[in-house]
Amino acid sequence: MSMIGNFFRTDENTVRKIKNGEMSLAELIYENDDLDESLWIDIDKTWHAIDFTLLGNAREKKSKFASLLRGSKNDKEQPENILSKVVLNGDFINDEDVGYGPAMLVSSKDVHLVNEAIKNIDREQFRKMFSMSRMVKEKIYPLIREEDEDEFFEYVFPYFESVKEFYENASKENQCVLFFIN
């Protein structure tokens, strides 16, 4: 079974309703035929590779993801590097399981900071940060040893570009971002 990374952007009022249990995120994203498709992107299985490329390590994210899979709350400590909020990105919005555990929330304030941090990361810079050998060593999902590094990069980079555009749009609209795996 694949673990697909997803981003959803919405306003503070909707976030408040989800947090307070007045609204179900699962119903909003999975059962709403009127949902504007531009509010949601799927980055396939690239979420862990993007996260690792931006941060250069997997230790913090592995432990956070492990707690996500167990359904427990993540640590109250906030990472100082804003790039750590791009993918596995924030505090759980609530305990509602939307696939592989609850969604993680990035506040509208942090969305602006994330957008500023990633908007100028171009193909060349991302490629320099990208290390398949380190990803294999750290067992970054979904990588397997037999993959060609250039092909894997060509799979991951367009999704990173989508993430950049998504955060830019969320920032312009002063929205929050939710990340979840289904």
C-alpha positions as CSV (number, residue, x, y, z in Angstrom):
1,M,0.0,0.0,0.0
2,S,1.3,3.4,-0.9
3,M,1.5,6.4,1.4
4,I,0.5,9.5,-0.6
5,G,1.3,12.9,0.7
6,N,-1.4,15.6,0.5
7,F,-1.7,19.3,1.2
8,F,-4.9,21.1,1.8
9,R,-5.2,24.9,2.3
10,T,-8.0,26.7,4.1
11,D,-8.9,29.7,6.2
12,E,-8.5,30.2,9.9
13,N,-12.3,29.8,10.6
14,T,-12.4,26.4,9.0
15,V,-9.3,25.4,11.0
16,R,-11.0,26.5,14.2
17,K,-14.1,24.4,13.4
18,I,-11.9,21.4,12.7
19,K,-9.9,21.9,15.9
20,N,-13.1,22.2,17.9
21,G,-14.8,19.2,16.4
22,E,-17.5,21.3,14.7
23,M,-16.4,20.0,11.3
24,S,-14.8,16.8,10.1
25,L,-11.7,17.2,8.0
26,A,-12.2,13.8,6.4
27,E,-15.8,14.7,5.4
28,L,-14.5,18.1,4.1
29,I,-11.8,16.6,1.9
30,Y,-13.2,13.2,0.9
31,E,-17.0,13.7,0.8
32,N,-17.4,17.3,-0.4
33,D,-18.3,17.3,-4.1
34,D,-18.1,21.1,-4.2
35,L,-14.5,21.3,-2.9
36,D,-12.4,23.6,-5.0
37,E,-9.7,21.4,-6.4
38,S,-7.1,24.1,-6.2
39,L,-7.2,23.9,-2.4
40,W,-5.7,20.3,-2.4
41,I,-2.6,18.8,-4.0
42,D,-1.3,15.3,-4.0
43,I,2.5,14.9,-4.1
44,D,2.4,11.1,-4.5
45,K,5.1,9.3,-2.6
46,T,7.6,12.2,-2.8
47,W,6.8,13.7,0.6
48,H,9.6,12.0,2.5
49,A,12.2,12.7,-0.2
50,I,11.3,16.4,-0.4
51,D,11.4,16.7,3.4
52,F,14.8,15.0,3.6
53,T,16.2,17.1,0.8
54,L,15.1,20.3,2.4
55,L,16.4,19.3,5.9
56,G,19.4,17.2,5.0
57,N,18.5,14.7,7.7
58,A,15.8,12.2,8.6
59,R,16.1,11.6,12.3
60,E,13.6,14.2,13.5
61,K,11.2,13.4,10.8
62,K,11.4,9.7,11.3
63,S,10.4,10.1,15.0
64,K,7.6,12.5,14.1
65,F,6.3,10.2,11.4
66,A,6.5,7.3,13.8
67,S,4.4,9.1,16.3
68,L,2.0,10.0,13.5
69,L,1.5,6.4,12.6
70,R,0.9,5.5,16.2
71,G,-1.6,8.3,16.4
72,S,0.1,10.0,19.4
73,K,0.7,13.7,19.8
74,N,4.0,15.1,18.5
75,D,6.4,16.9,20.8
76,K,5.5,20.4,21.9
77,E,9.0,21.6,20.8
78,Q,8.8,23.6,17.7
79,P,11.7,23.1,15.2
80,E,13.7,26.3,14.7
81,N,14.3,25.6,10.9
82,I,11.2,26.8,9.0
83,L,12.0,24.3,6.3
84,S,11.0,21.6,8.8
85,K,7.4,22.8,8.4
86,V,7.2,22.3,4.6
87,V,6.1,18.7,4.6
88,L,5.7,16.8,8.0
89,N,5.0,20.2,9.1
90,G,3.3,21.1,12.3
91,D,1.2,20.2,15.2
92,F,-1.7,17.7,14.7
93,I,-4.9,19.7,14.1
94,N,-6.8,17.1,16.1
95,D,-7.0,13.3,16.6
96,E,-9.1,12.6,13.5
97,D,-7.6,9.9,11.3
98,V,-7.6,11.0,7.6
99,G,-5.6,8.1,6.2
100,Y,-2.4,7.4,8.1
101,G,-3.3,9.4,11.2
102,P,-4.3,13.0,11.8
103,A,-3.4,16.0,9.6
104,M,-0.7,18.4,10.6
105,L,-1.3,22.1,10.6
106,V,0.9,25.0,9.5
107,S,-0.5,28.4,10.7
108,S,-1.1,31.2,8.2
109,K,1.8,33.0,9.9
110,D,4.1,30.1,9.3
111,V,2.8,29.6,5.8
112,H,4.2,33.0,4.9
113,L,7.5,32.1,6.4
114,V,7.6,28.8,4.6
115,N,6.8,30.5,1.3
116,E,9.6,33.0,1.8
117,A,12.0,30.1,2.6
118,I,11.2,28.0,-0.4
119,K,10.1,30.3,-3.2
120,N,13.7,30.9,-4.5
121,I,14.9,27.3,-4.3
122,D,15.3,26.5,-7.9
123,R,16.0,23.3,-9.8
124,E,19.8,23.7,-9.5
125,Q,19.8,24.4,-5.8
126,F,17.4,21.6,-5.1
127,R,19.6,19.2,-7.1
128,K,22.6,20.2,-5.0
129,M,20.7,19.5,-1.9
130,F,19.4,16.1,-3.3
131,S,21.4,13.1,-2.3
132,M,20.1,9.7,-3.2
133,S,22.9,7.9,-1.5
134,R,22.1,9.6,1.8
135,M,18.4,8.8,1.2
136,V,19.1,5.1,0.7
137,K,21.2,5.1,3.8
138,E,18.5,6.8,5.9
139,K,15.7,4.6,4.3
140,I,13.8,7.5,2.9
141,Y,10.4,6.5,1.6
142,P,9.8,5.3,-1.2
143,L,13.4,4.9,-2.4
144,I,14.9,1.6,-3.2
145,R,18.6,1.0,-4.0
146,E,18.0,0.0,-7.7
147,E,16.6,3.4,-8.7
148,D,18.6,5.7,-10.9
149,E,19.3,9.0,-9.1
150,D,18.6,11.2,-12.1
151,E,15.3,9.4,-12.7
152,F,14.3,9.7,-9.1
153,F,15.2,13.4,-9.1
154,E,13.0,13.9,-12.2
155,Y,10.2,12.2,-10.3
156,V,10.6,14.3,-7.1
157,F,11.4,17.8,-8.4
158,P,8.1,18.5,-10.2
159,Y,6.3,17.7,-7.0
160,F,8.5,20.1,-5.1
161,E,7.6,22.8,-7.7
162,S,3.9,22.0,-7.0
163,V,4.5,22.4,-3.2
164,K,6.2,25.8,-3.8
165,E,3.3,27.0,-5.9
166,F,0.8,25.7,-3.3
167,Y,2.5,27.6,-0.4
168,E,2.7,30.7,-2.6
169,N,-1.1,30.6,-3.2
170,A,-1.8,29.8,0.5
171,S,0.4,32.8,1.5
172,K,-1.3,35.1,-0.9
173,E,-4.7,34.1,0.4
174,N,-3.5,34.2,4.1
175,Q,-4.5,30.6,4.5
176,C,-3.3,27.7,6.8
177,V,-1.9,24.5,5.3
178,L,-2.7,21.0,6.4
179,F,-0.5,18.0,5.5
180,F,-1.7,14.5,5.7
181,I,-0.9,11.0,4.4
182,N,-3.5,8.7,2.9
